[in-house]
């Protein structure tokens, strides 16, 4: 899973990885995939990875609703993203 989150910010692979993660979310559930994305995106160094992980989490919540999403971890990750130095991440 770390490979996909590390490559989510890549321009050529971003859409493919987000589609793959959405399909995995349908199979495994939004809680598991959300936790994995947050876990690996929080340690990512590239700002584009953080930004695209936020975009994915937003679309996952839009698609599957907030009820199955790991709420506390998502809020904590949103705080980290909001405090980031790069304006694109905020």
Secondary structure as GFF3:
##gff-version 3
##sequence-region A 1 90
A	DSSP	alpha_helix	2	7	.	.	.	ID=ss1
A	DSSP	alpha_helix	14	28	.	.	.	ID=ss2
A	DSSP	alpha_helix	30	41	.	.	.	ID=ss3
A	DSSP	alpha_helix	47	64	.	.	.	ID=ss4
A	DSSP	alpha_helix	71	82	.	.	.	ID=ss5
###
